[in-house]
Amino acid sequence: MSKRIFVAAILTLALSGCQVASTNSVSGSPTPSPVLVTPTQTPTPVPTPSPSPTPSVLPTVVQPSPTASVPAPTPSPSPTVPQRTPMPATPTPTPLSSPTPATENNGVLLLDVPFGSQAPYANWDDLHNEACEEAAMIMADAYFSRRTLNPHLMEQTILSLVKWEEGKGYSVDVTAEETENILYGYFHLDSRLVVQPTAQMIRDELAAGRPVIVPAAGRMLGNPNFRRPGPIYHMLVIRGYDLNTDEFITNDPGTRKGEGYRYKTAVLMAAIHDWPKPGKTKDDVNDAEMQAGRSVMIVVSGRSAE
């Protein structure tokens, strides 16, 4: 029995005793039997069970059926790239393997020989002062190659040709015969020498489509565009004639105004003279010796077969 119940029982008995003694003393009635009072038991509290933790719900993983086929993703169509219409290519001129006869029109005949100055950038140094032979050969080659000439191409070709000539042992001034050899060795052009040409012989070659290169005593040409007194030795290309004015039409590389430059027939024919001293320079030749050089022309006939 707990201590609380015991104390409650003692208090009940005491009260009952007090009441009995009072009754006995007042009424003198017989003493009634004591009433036993059963103490009320306090219920022992039952501990509330802690709620069980709610198990965490795991996500359900759905496994694909082994027999199910997964469709392949459809590739996105590639963007259409607009096609650029190609520009028509500039046709490359076909080189002339052989000359094409030219047509005389009202007494005038002119071959389409491109022009280039021996000093393309007007740099008249020693090299370019002596480059008339190289310039004449380059123009003849351009005619058969059917290509145009510009200052850059002209300059680079002159420098390359001079270097090649030096490697072959050629002097600064080359003769007509040496020019023929260079035309074949460097440019792969066939040509031939004609000694003591006449004006009609030159016209015939031009009519056959063959340009003519001539060496000349430069000071006999009387070209007003030359720096005085003019070159002692010169070389130029004859590309046409005009019977109406009795002139030859030339490409003279000794002046920037030399394209289609016209010389009177008599003047040009009198000035045609070859370099008289092979291997020598202009310092070794005077005007009289230059004018005593043989009269000769170089007929350029076309591309070599080799």
C-alpha positions in Angstrom: 0.0 0.0 0.0 1.3 3.4 -0.9 2.0 6.0 1.6 -0.8 8.2 0.2 -3.4 5.6 0.7 -2.3 4.9 4.3 -2.5 8.5 5.2 -6.0 8.8 3.8 -7.2 5.9 5.8 -5.8 7.3 9.1 -7.7 10.6 8.4 -10.9 8.8 7.7 -10.7 6.8 10.9 -10.0 9.9 12.9 -13.0 11.7 11.6 -15.2 8.8 12.3 -13.9 8.7 15.8 -14.6 12.3 16.4 -18.2 11.9 15.1 -18.7 8.9 17.4 -17.5 10.6 20.4 -19.8 13.5 19.7 -22.8 11.2 19.3 -22.1 9.3 22.3 -21.8 12.4 24.4 -25.0 14.0 23.1 -27.5 11.3 22.7 -26.0 8.6 24.6 -27.0 6.2 21.8 -25.2 3.1 21.4 -22.1 3.3 19.4 -22.7 2.3 15.8 -20.3 0.0 13.9 -17.6 1.9 12.2 -17.9 2.2 8.4 -14.9 1.2 6.5 -14.1 3.5 3.8 -12.0 2.0 0.9 -9.6 4.6 -0.3 -9.8 5.4 -4.0 -6.8 4.1 -5.9 -5.1 6.5 -8.2 -4.6 4.6 -11.5 -1.0 4.2 -12.5 -0.5 6.2 -15.7 0.2 3.9 -18.7 3.0 5.4 -20.8 1.8 6.3 -24.3 3.8 4.3 -26.7 5.9 6.4 -29.0 4.6 6.2 -32.5 6.6 4.0 -34.8 8.5 6.0 -37.3 6.8 6.0 -40.7 9.0 4.1 -43.0 10.3 6.3 -45.9 8.6 5.4 -49.1 11.2 4.5 -51.8 10.3 5.5 -55.4 9.1 2.6 -57.4 11.5 2.0 -60.3 9.7 0.7 -63.3 12.0 -1.6 -65.2 11.4 -1.6 -69.0 10.2 -4.7 -70.4 13.0 -6.7 -71.9 11.0 -7.3 -75.0 10.0 -3.6 -75.5 11.8 -1.9 -78.4 12.8 1.7 -77.9 12.4 3.7 -81.1 15.5 5.5 -82.3 15.3 9.2 -82.1 14.5 10.9 -85.3 17.4 13.1 -86.3 16.7 16.7 -86.9 16.9 17.7 -90.5 20.1 19.6 -91.4 19.6 23.2 -92.2 19.6 23.8 -95.9 22.7 25.8 -97.0 22.0 27.8 -100.0 24.4 26.9 -102.8 26.4 29.8 -104.2 26.2 29.9 -108.0 29.8 29.8 -109.3 31.0 32.7 -111.3 32.0 31.8 -114.8 35.8 31.6 -115.0 37.7 33.9 -117.2 38.9 31.8 -120.1 42.6 31.4 -120.3 43.9 32.4 -123.7 45.3 29.5 -125.7 49.0 30.1 -126.5 49.9 30.3 -130.1 52.1 27.4 -131.1 52.5 28.9 -134.5 51.8 32.4 -135.8 48.4 33.3 -137.3 48.5 35.3 -140.5 47.4 38.9 -140.0 45.0 40.9 -142.2 46.0 44.2 -143.7 43.2 46.8 -143.4 43.4 49.8 -145.7 47.1 49.5 -145.9 47.6 49.1 -142.1 48.6 45.8 -140.5 49.1 45.5 -136.7 50.0 42.4 -134.6 48.6 42.2 -131.1 52.0 42.3 -129.3 51.7 43.5 -125.7 53.9 46.4 -124.6 56.3 46.6 -121.7 58.9 49.2 -120.9 62.5 48.1 -120.0 62.1 50.3 -116.9 58.6 49.4 -115.8 58.8 51.6 -112.7 60.8 54.4 -114.4 63.9 53.3 -112.5 66.6 54.1 -115.1 69.5 52.6 -113.3 72.3 50.7 -115.0 70.4 47.4 -115.2 67.3 48.9 -116.7 69.2 51.2 -119.1 70.7 48.0 -120.6 67.5 45.9 -120.5 66.1 46.7 -124.0 67.1 43.3 -125.3 65.3 41.5 -122.4 62.2 43.7 -122.8 62.0 43.0 -126.5 62.2 39.2 -126.0 59.6 39.4 -123.2 57.1 41.2 -125.5 57.6 38.6 -128.2 57.0 35.8 -125.7 53.9 37.5 -124.4 52.6 37.6 -128.0 52.8 33.9 -128.4 51.7 33.2 -124.8 48.7 35.5 -125.4 49.1 37.2 -122.0 49.1 40.8 -121.0 52.0 42.6 -119.4 51.9 44.8 -116.4 54.8 46.7 -114.6 55.1 44.0 -111.9 55.3 41.1 -114.3 57.6 43.0 -116.6 60.0 43.9 -113.7 60.1 40.4 -112.3 60.7 38.8 -115.7 63.5 41.2 -116.5 65.2 40.5 -113.3 64.8 36.8 -113.7 66.1 36.8 -117.2 69.1 39.0 -116.4 70.0 36.6 -113.6 69.7 33.6 -116.0 71.8 35.3 -118.6 74.5 36.1 -116.1 74.5 32.4 -115.1 75.0 31.5 -118.7 77.9 33.9 -119.2 76.2 36.5 -121.4 77.4 40.0 -121.4 75.3 43.1 -120.7 74.8 43.8 -124.4 73.8 40.8 -126.4 74.1 40.4 -130.2 71.3 39.4 -132.5 72.6 35.8 -132.6 72.8 35.7 -128.8 69.2 37.0 -128.7 68.1 34.1 -130.9 69.8 31.6 -128.5 68.2 33.2 -125.5 64.7 33.1 -127.1 65.2 29.4 -127.5 67.0 28.6 -124.3 64.9 30.7 -121.9 61.5 31.2 -123.6 61.4 28.1 -125.8 60.7 30.2 -128.8 61.9 29.4 -132.3 63.4 32.2 -134.3 65.8 32.8 -137.2 68.2 35.5 -138.3 67.9 37.3 -141.6 70.9 39.3 -142.7 70.4 42.4 -144.9 66.6 42.5 -144.6 64.6 44.8 -146.7 61.5 46.7 -145.7 59.3 44.4 -147.8 60.8 41.3 -146.2 59.8 42.7 -142.8 56.3 43.4 -144.0 56.0 39.8 -145.3 57.0 38.4 -142.0 54.5 40.6 -140.2 51.7 39.6 -142.6 52.5 35.9 -141.7 51.9 36.8 -138.1 55.5 36.7 -137.1 56.8 39.7 -135.0 60.3 41.0 -135.8 63.0 42.0 -133.4 65.7 44.4 -134.7 69.0 45.6 -133.1 69.7 49.3 -133.8 72.1 52.1 -133.4 69.9 53.9 -131.0 71.1 57.4 -131.7 70.2 57.0 -135.4 66.5 56.5 -134.5 66.1 60.1 -133.4 63.3 59.3 -130.9 62.5 62.5 -129.0 61.5 60.5 -125.9 65.0 59.2 -125.4 67.3 60.9 -122.9 69.9 62.8 -125.0 71.9 61.7 -126.8 70.1 58.4 -126.7 71.3 54.8 -126.3 74.3 53.8 -128.4 72.8 50.3 -128.8 69.1 49.5 -128.7 66.6 46.8 -129.5 62.9 46.9 -130.3 60.0 44.9 -131.7 58.4 45.7 -135.1 54.7 44.7 -134.9 53.1 46.4 -137.9 53.2 48.8 -140.7 51.2 51.6 -142.3 51.6 51.9 -146.1 49.7 55.2 -146.1 52.3 57.0 -144.0 55.3 54.7 -145.0 55.9 53.9 -141.4 56.7 50.8 -139.3 54.7 50.4 -136.1 56.9 49.3 -133.2 56.9 48.5 -129.5 59.9 50.5 -128.3 60.8 49.6 -124.7 63.2 52.6 -124.4 60.3 54.9 -123.5 57.1 54.7 -121.6 55.5 56.2 -124.7 56.8 53.3 -126.8 53.6 51.3 -127.3 52.8 51.5 -131.0 55.5 54.0 -131.6 55.9 54.8 -135.4 59.2 55.2 -137.2 59.5 56.3 -140.8 60.5 53.3 -142.9 63.7 54.9 -144.1 64.8 56.0 -140.6 64.3 52.6 -139.1 65.9 50.6 -141.9 69.0 52.9 -141.8 69.3 52.4 -138.0 69.2 48.6 -138.0 72.7 47.5 -136.9 73.9 44.6 -134.8 76.1 44.9 -131.7 79.6 45.0 -133.2 81.7 43.7 -130.4 80.4 40.6 -128.6 81.4 40.4 -125.0 82.2 44.2 -124.9 80.3 47.0 -123.2 79.1 50.3 -124.4 82.3 51.9 -123.1 84.2 49.8 -125.7 82.2 50.9 -128.7 81.8 54.3 -130.4 79.1 55.6 -132.7 81.1 54.9 -135.9 81.7 51.3 -134.8 78.0 50.9 -133.9 76.9 52.2 -137.2 79.2 49.7 -139.0 77.4 46.7 -137.4 75.7 44.4 -139.8 72.1 44.8 -140.7 70.1 41.9 -139.4 66.6 41.0 -138.1 65.3 38.3 -135.8 62.1 36.7 -137.0 60.2 35.0 -134.1 58.2 32.2 -135.5 56.5 30.5 -132.6 56.7 28.2 -129.7 59.4 25.5 -129.8 58.2 21.9 -130.1 60.6 20.8 -127.3 
